[in-house]
Amino acid sequence: MSADTKASSSSSRSASTGNRPGSGRTVMLVVVLVAELMNALDGSVVYTALPSIQHDTGASGAAVQWIHAAYALTFALGLITGGRLGDLHGRKRLFLLGTGVFTAASLLCGLAGSPALLIAARVIQGGAAAVMVPQVLATLHISFDEGSRARAFSLYGTIMSLGSVAGPVLGGVLTSADLFGLGWRPIFLINVPIGLATVLLGLRYLRESRDLTARRLDLTGMILASLGLLLIAYPLTVGGAHHWPVWSFLMMAWGLLTLAVFLVQQRTRTARGRDPLVVLELFKRRAFTAGLSAQLVFGLLSGVFFLAWTLFMQDGLGLSPRQAATGFVAASVGEMAGAWLAMSLAVRHGRRAPQAGALLAAATLVIYAWLITDQSTGLSPALTVVPMLPVGLGLGMIGAALADITLRQVDHDHAGSASGLFNSSTQLGIALGTALTAVAFFAHAPAGSHGATVTAAFTGTLWYVIGALLAMWALMLWLPKRHATH
């Protein structure tokens, strides 16, 4: 159960030392939001820097995927556990621990001289973020009353949007600037002074809280889930480079078997009245199951598309990291506009709003694929970037409304657990989507490819993304036609 589950109901049951009034609470808000911003940036900052990292470190295609996927997968697997640890051992303590380790791992990333060391540091960074981030939502829940909580969470949403916009842009700008001759390394090193300041201010201004009714962590469930997902993700990432040997399929089969054992273990634990890692009762609601499945596909198509798109712009069309960053700006501006539009439409039109977004993004990508096929490496920067506005608009219409529709009918007692599962499905989908680029992209454009080879591989990848968008549209047929009150 995630930290925000307990936080939402712990106003009368949490052990807390109280809240700082006035400016102290403002500093506390800044501290936790800065930590969330660091996580949002590091989830996407590597996109525009990946070609430079690959050139500098000699990373293979599989290593390039893992530089991003190592963070996303570790973060996804640890979110619910990180929240649970905050319940048990104190949210301030876990926040400071996660932020401290995240800062140290960022320094290690910036100093890494080989792909293996960089991937290992990204694993540590993702695990630390999984401990740090759940405490942000928990702290906001317990530190603000009903009148000010809406403003706090509005700022939280703004930070999330800012991170998605600024991450690829910051990566492109810092890499192109080549500060002190460090190339791509400042994209990680910038976290060090910010992280240290966050820890020091957190020590002074954050208040400790924990759930006095919290029981023991489901260690067996945590190990089974993590092992099963890793057994599936690893062969998807490296299998293509080895021409899909028998062991890759056997490993994936073992992963599915491990997840089946995990499901049985969770049911047994629930039947015995013990806290499971996953609240299985949530899946009895059709809207929740369909929404979670659609969100997993959404994360997956995002992982496939944005990694391949970055390599297409730089290795296929020869754009600089800074030029490629403008494409991410266009997509992010479209996403924010789509989010605003969808939330205004979803009240009256329910599932039709995100479904319209899926169709808009799919139709635009069909046109995009035709343009690339027609012009190949001659595609102008303008035609590369402009289609990302309607694509971003469509993706924003999906992301903003899908969470609200999926979680709206969940019982309040399980709201935090449902939110944790929803966020985890997003991150897991991104990690698996990044791994699937081995099949969709790198199988046709091995590491080091340039020009027409890359553009052709990206065009083929677009059809996977379009198929995923249509699958999402079909899954959303199981969502409510109209908003229902809880």
C-alpha positions in Angstrom: 0.0 0.0 0.0 1.5 3.4 -1.0 2.2 6.3 1.2 -0.7 8.4 -0.1 -3.1 5.7 1.0 -2.2 6.0 4.6 -1.7 9.7 4.4 -5.2 10.3 3.1 -6.6 8.6 6.2 -4.0 9.3 8.8 -5.0 12.8 10.0 -6.3 11.1 13.2 -4.0 8.0 13.2 -0.6 9.3 12.1 2.1 10.1 14.7 3.2 13.6 13.7 5.0 16.4 15.4 2.7 19.1 13.9 3.0 21.6 11.1 5.0 24.8 10.8 2.9 27.8 10.3 3.4 30.6 7.7 6.8 30.7 5.9 8.0 27.4 7.4 5.2 25.5 5.6 5.9 27.4 2.4 9.6 26.3 2.6 8.4 22.7 3.3 6.2 22.9 0.2 9.1 24.1 -1.9 11.3 21.3 -0.6 9.1 18.4 -1.5 8.1 19.9 -4.9 11.8 20.4 -5.8 12.4 16.8 -5.0 9.4 15.8 -7.3 10.8 18.1 -10.0 14.2 16.3 -9.9 12.5 13.0 -10.4 10.3 14.3 -13.2 13.4 15.7 -15.0 15.6 12.6 -14.6 12.8 10.4 -16.0 13.1 12.2 -19.4 16.3 14.3 -19.4 18.4 11.5 -21.0 16.2 11.4 -24.2 18.0 14.2 -26.0 21.4 13.3 -24.6 21.3 9.6 -25.5 23.2 9.9 -28.8 26.0 11.9 -27.1 26.1 9.3 -24.3 26.3 6.5 -26.8 29.1 8.2 -28.7 31.1 9.1 -25.6 30.8 5.8 -23.8 30.6 3.4 -26.8 27.3 2.0 -25.5 25.5 -0.7 -27.4 21.9 -0.5 -28.5 20.8 -2.6 -25.5 22.9 -0.4 -23.2 21.3 2.7 -24.6 17.9 1.3 -23.8 18.9 0.3 -20.2 20.3 3.8 -19.5 16.7 5.0 -19.6 14.9 1.8 -18.7 17.0 1.0 -15.6 15.6 4.2 -14.0 12.0 3.8 -15.1 11.8 0.1 -14.2 13.4 0.4 -10.8 11.2 3.4 -10.1 8.1 1.6 -11.1 8.9 -1.5 -9.1 9.6 0.5 -5.9 6.8 3.0 -5.8 4.3 1.0 -3.7 7.0 -0.4 -1.5 8.5 3.1 -1.0 5.2 4.4 0.2 4.7 1.5 2.6 8.1 2.0 4.1 7.2 5.6 4.8 4.1 4.4 6.7 6.2 2.0 8.8 9.4 4.1 9.5 8.4 7.7 9.0 7.8 9.8 5.9 10.4 12.5 6.7 13.0 9.9 7.4 12.3 8.0 4.2 12.1 11.3 2.2 15.5 12.4 3.4 17.0 9.0 2.8 15.6 8.7 -0.7 16.7 12.3 -1.6 20.2 11.7 -0.2 20.8 8.5 -2.1 19.3 10.1 -5.2 21.8 12.9 -5.0 24.7 10.6 -4.5 23.6 8.4 -7.4 23.3 11.5 -9.6 26.9 12.3 -8.8 27.9 8.8 -9.7 26.0 9.1 -13.1 27.8 12.3 -13.9 31.2 10.6 -13.2 30.5 7.3 -14.9 33.1 6.3 -17.5 31.4 3.2 -18.9 27.8 2.2 -19.8 27.8 -0.5 -17.1 28.6 2.0 -14.4 26.1 4.5 -15.7 23.3 1.8 -15.8 24.2 0.7 -12.3 24.0 4.3 -11.1 20.6 4.8 -12.8 19.3 1.7 -11.0 20.3 3.2 -7.7 18.8 6.6 -8.8 15.5 5.0 -9.7 15.3 3.0 -6.5 16.0 6.1 -4.4 13.3 8.1 -6.4 10.8 5.3 -5.5 11.5 5.9 -1.8 11.5 9.7 -2.2 8.5 10.4 -4.4 5.7 8.7 -2.4 6.6 10.7 0.6 5.9 13.9 -1.4 2.2 13.1 -1.8 1.9 11.9 1.8 3.5 15.1 3.1 1.1 17.2 1.1 -1.9 15.2 2.4 -1.0 15.6 6.1 0.4 19.1 6.0 -2.4 21.1 4.4 -6.0 21.5 5.4 -8.9 21.3 2.9 -8.7 24.9 2.0 -5.0 25.0 1.1 -4.6 21.4 -0.1 -6.1 22.1 -3.5 -3.6 24.9 -4.2 -0.7 22.6 -3.0 -1.8 19.9 -5.4 -2.3 22.3 -8.2 1.4 23.3 -7.8 2.2 19.6 -7.7 0.5 19.1 -11.1 2.3 22.1 -12.5 5.6 20.7 -11.4 4.8 17.4 -13.2 4.0 19.2 -16.4 7.1 21.4 -16.1 9.2 18.3 -15.7 7.9 16.7 -18.8 8.6 20.0 -20.8 11.9 20.8 -19.2 13.5 17.4 -19.1 14.3 16.8 -22.8 14.9 20.6 -23.4 17.3 20.7 -20.4 19.1 17.6 -21.7 19.5 19.1 -25.2 20.6 22.5 -23.9 23.2 21.2 -21.4 24.6 18.7 -23.8 25.0 21.2 -26.6 26.5 23.8 -24.2 29.3 21.3 -23.3 29.9 23.1 -20.0 33.6 22.9 -18.9 34.0 20.3 -21.6 31.8 17.8 -19.7 29.4 17.1 -22.6 26.3 15.3 -21.4 27.4 14.9 -17.7 25.9 18.1 -16.4 22.4 16.7 -16.9 23.1 14.5 -13.8 25.6 16.7 -12.0 23.0 19.6 -11.7 21.1 17.4 -9.2 24.0 17.5 -6.7 23.7 21.1 -5.3 19.9 21.0 -5.6 19.7 17.6 -3.8 22.0 18.8 -1.0 20.0 21.9 -0.5 16.8 19.9 -0.4 18.2 17.5 2.3 19.4 20.4 4.4 16.1 22.3 4.2 14.2 19.1 4.7 16.0 18.4 8.0 14.8 21.8 9.3 11.4 22.2 7.9 9.8 18.8 7.3 7.8 17.2 10.1 7.8 13.5 10.9 4.7 11.4 10.5 3.9 7.7 10.3 0.8 5.5 10.4 0.5 4.0 13.9 -1.7 1.1 12.6 0.7 0.1 9.8 1.8 -3.6 9.9 4.7 -5.4 8.4 5.8 -5.0 4.8 5.0 -7.8 2.4 8.6 -8.7 1.5 7.7 -12.0 -0.3 5.2 -10.2 -2.6 7.7 -7.4 -3.3 10.4 -10.0 -4.3 8.1 -12.1 -6.4 6.7 -9.1 -8.3 10.2 -7.5 -8.9 11.7 -10.8 -10.0 8.8 -11.7 -12.4 8.9 -8.3 -14.1 12.7 -8.3 -14.4 12.7 -11.8 -16.0 10.3 -10.4 -18.6 12.0 -7.0 -19.2 15.6 -8.2 -19.4 15.3 -10.6 -22.4 13.1 -8.1 -24.2 16.0 -5.6 -24.0 18.9 -7.8 -24.9 17.3 -10.6 -26.9 17.3 -8.7 -30.2 21.0 -8.1 -30.0 21.6 -11.9 -29.6 19.1 -12.9 -32.4 16.5 -14.1 -29.9 18.2 -17.3 -28.4 16.2 -20.0 -26.7 17.2 -18.7 -23.2 15.4 -15.3 -23.9 12.0 -17.1 -24.3 12.6 -19.4 -21.4 13.4 -16.4 -19.2 10.2 -14.6 -20.2 8.2 -17.8 -19.5 9.7 -18.0 -16.1 8.8 -14.4 -15.6 5.1 -15.1 -16.4 5.2 -18.1 -14.0 6.7 -16.0 -11.3 3.9 -13.4 -11.7 1.3 -16.2 -11.5 2.9 -17.3 -8.2 2.8 -13.7 -7.0 -0.9 -13.5 -7.8 -1.6 -16.7 -5.7 0.5 -15.4 -2.9 -1.4 -12.1 -2.8 -4.7 -13.9 -2.8 -3.6 -16.2 0.1 -2.3 -13.2 2.1 -5.6 -11.3 1.6 -7.6 -14.4 2.7 -5.6 -14.6 5.9 -6.3 -11.0 6.7 -2.7 -9.8 6.1 -1.8 -6.6 4.2 -0.9 -7.6 0.6 1.4 -5.6 -1.6 -1.5 -5.2 -4.1 -5.2 -4.8 -3.1 -6.8 -7.3 -5.4 -10.3 -6.1 -4.5 -9.7 -3.1 -6.8 -9.7 -5.3 -9.8 -13.3 -6.3 -9.3 -14.3 -2.9 -10.8 -14.3 -3.1 -14.6 -13.5 0.6 -14.9 -10.4 0.3 -12.8 -9.1 -2.8 -14.6 -9.7 -1.3 -18.0 -8.2 2.0 -17.0 -5.1 0.4 -15.6 -4.7 -1.7 -18.7 -5.1 1.3 -20.9 -2.6 3.2 -18.8 0.0 0.4 -19.1 -0.4 0.5 -22.9 -0.1 4.3 -22.8 3.2 4.1 -20.9 4.4 1.3 -23.3 3.7 3.3 -26.4 5.4 6.4 -24.9 8.5 4.4 -24.1 8.7 3.0 -27.6 7.9 6.3 -29.4 10.0 8.9 -27.5 13.3 6.9 -27.5 13.0 6.0 -31.2 11.9 9.6 -32.1 15.0 11.0 -30.3 17.3 8.7 -32.3 15.3 9.5 -35.5 15.8 13.2 -35.2 19.5 13.1 -34.3 20.9 10.0 -36.1 18.3 9.9 -38.9 17.9 13.6 -39.8 21.2 14.9 -38.3 19.6 17.5 -36.0 21.6 18.8 -33.0 20.4 18.0 -29.5 19.1 21.6 -29.1 17.1 21.3 -32.4 15.7 18.0 -31.2 14.7 19.6 -28.0 12.3 21.9 -29.9 10.3 18.8 -30.9 9.8 17.9 -27.2 8.7 21.5 -26.5 6.0 21.2 -29.2 4.9 17.8 -27.9 4.8 19.1 -24.3 2.9 22.3 -25.2 0.4 20.1 -27.0 0.1 17.8 -24.0 -0.7 20.6 -21.6 -3.3 22.0 -23.9 -4.8 18.5 -24.4 -4.9 18.0 -20.6 -6.9 21.3 -20.1 -9.2 20.4 -23.0 -9.9 16.8 -21.8 -10.7 17.8 -18.3 -13.3 20.3 -19.5 -14.8 17.7 -21.9 -14.6 14.6 -19.7 -17.3 15.8 -17.3 -19.9 15.7 -20.0 -18.5 13.1 -22.4 -16.7 10.6 -20.1 -14.6 8.1 -22.0 -15.1 9.8 -25.3 -12.6 12.6 -24.4 -9.6 10.3 -24.0 -10.8 8.1 -26.9 -10.9 11.2 -29.2 -7.3 11.9 -28.1 -6.2 8.4 -29.0 -7.7 8.7 -32.5 -6.2 12.2 -33.0 -2.7 11.0 -32.1 -3.1 7.9 -34.3 -4.3 9.9 -37.3 -1.5 12.4 -37.0 1.1 9.7 -36.8 -0.3 8.0 -39.9 0.4 11.4 -41.7 3.8 11.6 -40.1 4.7 8.1 -41.3 3.7 9.1 -44.8 5.8 12.3 -44.7 8.9 10.4 -43.6 8.4 7.7 -46.2 8.1 10.4 -48.9 11.0 12.6 -47.8 13.2 10.3 -45.7 16.3 12.2 -44.6 15.2 15.3 -46.5 12.4 16.0 -44.0 12.6 19.6 -42.9 13.0 20.6 -39.2 9.6 22.3 -39.4 7.8 19.2 -40.7 9.6 17.2 -38.0 8.4 19.3 -35.2 4.9 20.7 -36.2 3.1 17.3 -36.2 4.1 16.9 -32.6 1.6 19.6 -31.6 -1.5 17.6 -32.5 0.2 14.4 -31.3 0.9 16.0 -28.0 -2.7 17.3 -27.9 -4.0 13.8 -28.3 -1.7 12.3 -25.8 -2.6 15.0 -23.3 -6.3 14.3 -23.8 -5.6 10.7 -22.8 -3.3 11.2 -19.8 -5.3 13.9 -18.1 -8.7 12.2 -18.3 -7.8 8.6 -17.9 -6.5 8.9 -14.3 -9.6 10.7 -13.2 -12.0 8.3 -14.9 -10.2 5.2 -13.7 -9.9 6.3 -10.0 -13.2 8.1 -9.6 -15.2 5.1 -8.4 -12.5 3.6 -6.2 -13.5 3.3 -2.5 -11.8 6.0 -0.4 -10.2 3.4 1.8 -8.3 2.1 -1.3 -7.7 5.4 -3.1 -4.0 5.6 -2.2 -3.3 2.0 -3.2 -5.2 2.5 -6.5 -3.1 5.7 -7.2 0.1 3.7 -6.5 -1.0 0.9 -8.9 -1.9 3.5 -11.6 1.4 5.4 -11.3 3.3 2.1 -11.2 1.6 0.9 -14.4 2.7 4.1 -16.1 6.3 3.7 -15.2 6.3 0.0 -15.9 4.8 0.5 -19.3 7.5 3.1 -20.1 10.2 0.7 -19.1 8.7 -2.2 -21.1 8.1 0.1 -24.0 11.8 1.1 -24.0 12.8 -2.5 -23.9 10.5 -3.3 -26.8 12.5 -0.9 -29.0 14.8 -3.8 -29.5 12.1 -5.4 -31.6 10.5 -2.3 -33.1 13.5 -0.2 -33.8 17.0 -1.5 -33.1 16.3 -4.8 -34.9 16.2 -2.6 -38.1 18.7 0.1 -37.1 21.5 -1.3 -35.0 23.6 1.0 -32.8 25.7 3.3 -34.9 23.2 3.5 -37.8 22.6 6.8 -39.5 20.5 8.4 -42.3 18.0 6.4 -44.3 18.4 3.2 -42.2 17.3 5.1 -39.1 14.4 6.9 -40.8 13.1 3.6 -42.2 13.3 1.9 -38.8 11.5 4.8 -37.2 8.7 4.7 -39.8 8.2 1.0 -39.0 8.2 1.8 -35.2 5.3 4.3 -35.8 3.0 1.5 -36.9 3.6 -0.2 -33.5 2.7 3.1 -31.8 -0.4 3.6 -33.9 -1.5 0.0 -33.2 -1.1 0.7 -29.4 -3.2 3.8 -29.7 -6.0 1.9 -31.3 -5.7 -0.8 -28.7 -6.1 1.9 -26.0 -9.2 3.2 -27.8 -10.7 -0.3 -27.6 -9.8 -0.8 -23.9 -11.4 2.5 -23.0 -14.8 1.2 -24.3 -14.9 -0.5 -20.9 -14.7 2.8 -19.1 -17.9 4.6 -18.0 -19.7 6.7 -20.7 -20.4 9.4 -18.2 -18.8 10.6 -14.9 -20.4 8.8 -12.0 -20.3 10.3 -8.5 -18.6 8.2 -5.8 
